[in-house]
Amino acid sequence: MMRDFIAGIIGIAMVATFLGIMVWWVKAVPLIIIVVGVLCLLIYDWIKTLRFGVGGPGR
């Protein structure tokens, strides 16, 4: 579980940095909405993976 936590934090930080730079340069409202939605789904899936595991009942 700790491995998933550390890897998730690193991965989410890297994806958020990349998407943040992209949104900073493009500044289109639909892109911002999509990026925020994707990051929300990413964090939601990460939390479910931490709670139930990779093949848990939530999958």
Order of alpha helices (4+ residues) and beta strands (2+ residues): alpha-alpha
